Amino acid sequence: MQISSEGIINGVIEDKYGKRGNDFINNVPALSLPFSITDAPTETKSFVVVLKDDDAVPVAGFPWIHWLAANITDTSVPENASRSLPSFVQGVNSWNMPFYGGMMPPNAPHRYDLYVYALDKLLPLKDGFTYEELKKAMRNNILAETKISGTYDN
């Protein structure tokens, strides 16, 4: 399984998906990254997306969660799907908001990892789930996983 994103060019996330963009909700960048999935297992029933920043650990004390999305059934997710596609459920990010929260590195350039998991079922989650609830729900249901990474400068 592979993932690609037209919002990540040569390993760099485009400005508009983070703090240098112009689309915000409660001062948090809200224009979500587009991505496409190829070569998923034929048994795949849904996809899960986790966008996180492990470079935030020295600053925040934990990996910063930017986006949790589950029960995605399309292999192509367009820009701004976090707000424009109500066909999947979203968990809370580290701002405690149930939508995509873009890149805002406070101290230096950070690397952001967009993980995609292919699952053998839809998950029994509702909007507002936590990362821990997501990990528990995915257990024993992951068929494949992949990630794409990009940096965003502060």
Backbone hydrogen bonds, N-H to C=O, Kabsch-Sander energy under -0.5 kcal/mol:
donor,donor_aa,acceptor,acceptor_aa,energy
2,Q,38,T,-2.7
4,S,36,S,-2.2
7,G,34,P,-0.5
8,I,5,S,-1.4
9,I,7,G,-0.5
9,I,12,V,-2.7
10,N,8,I,-0.5
12,V,9,I,-1.5
13,I,151,T,-2.8
14,E,7,G,-2.8
17,Y,14,E,-1.7
18,G,15,D,-2.1
19,K,103,M,-2.4
20,R,15,D,-0.6
21,G,18,G,-2.2
25,I,28,V,-2.4
28,V,25,I,-1.7
30,A,23,D,-3.2
31,L,23,D,-0.6
32,S,30,A,-0.9
35,F,77,V,-2.4
36,S,4,S,-2.6
37,I,75,T,-3.3
38,T,2,Q,-2.5
44,T,41,P,-1.8
45,K,119,L,-3.0
46,S,119,L,-1.3
47,F,72,I,-2.3
48,V,117,Y,-2.0
49,V,69,A,-3.0
50,V,115,Y,-2.0
51,L,67,W,-2.6
52,K,50,V,-0.6
52,K,113,D,-2.3
53,D,64,W,-2.4
54,D,52,K,-0.5
55,D,111,R,-0.7
56,A,53,D,-1.1
57,V,54,D,-1.5
59,V,56,A,-0.8
60,A,56,A,-3.7
61,G,56,A,-0.8
61,G,57,V,-1.9
64,W,53,D,-2.1
65,I,63,P,-0.5
66,H,51,L,-3.3
66,H,64,W,-0.6
67,W,51,L,-1.5
69,A,49,V,-2.3
70,A,89,V,-2.8
72,I,47,F,-2.2
77,V,35,F,-3.2
80,N,32,S,-1.9
81,A,78,P,-1.6
83,R,80,N,-1.3
84,S,80,N,-2.2
85,L,81,A,-2.0
88,F,85,L,-0.9
89,V,70,A,-1.8
91,G,68,L,-2.0
92,V,129,F,-2.6
93,N,97,M,-2.2
94,S,65,I,-2.8
96,N,93,N,-2.1
99,F,97,M,-1.6
101,G,66,H,-2.5
102,G,29,P,-2.7
103,M,17,Y,-1.1
110,H,152,Y,-2.1
112,Y,150,G,-3.4
113,D,52,K,-2.6
114,L,112,Y,-0.5
114,L,148,I,-3.1
115,Y,50,V,-3.2
115,Y,113,D,-0.7
116,V,146,T,-2.7
117,Y,48,V,-2.4
118,A,144,A,-2.9
119,L,46,S,-3.2
119,L,117,Y,-0.5
120,D,141,N,-1.8
125,L,123,L,-2.0
128,G,90,Q,-3.3
129,F,126,K,-1.1
134,L,130,T,-2.2
135,K,131,Y,-2.6
136,K,132,E,-2.1
137,A,133,E,-2.3
138,M,134,L,-2.2
139,R,135,K,-1.1
141,N,138,M,-2.5
143,L,118,A,-3.5
143,L,141,N,-0.5
144,A,118,A,-1.2
146,T,116,V,-2.1
148,I,114,L,-1.7
150,G,112,Y,-2.1
151,T,11,G,-2.4
152,Y,110,H,-2.0
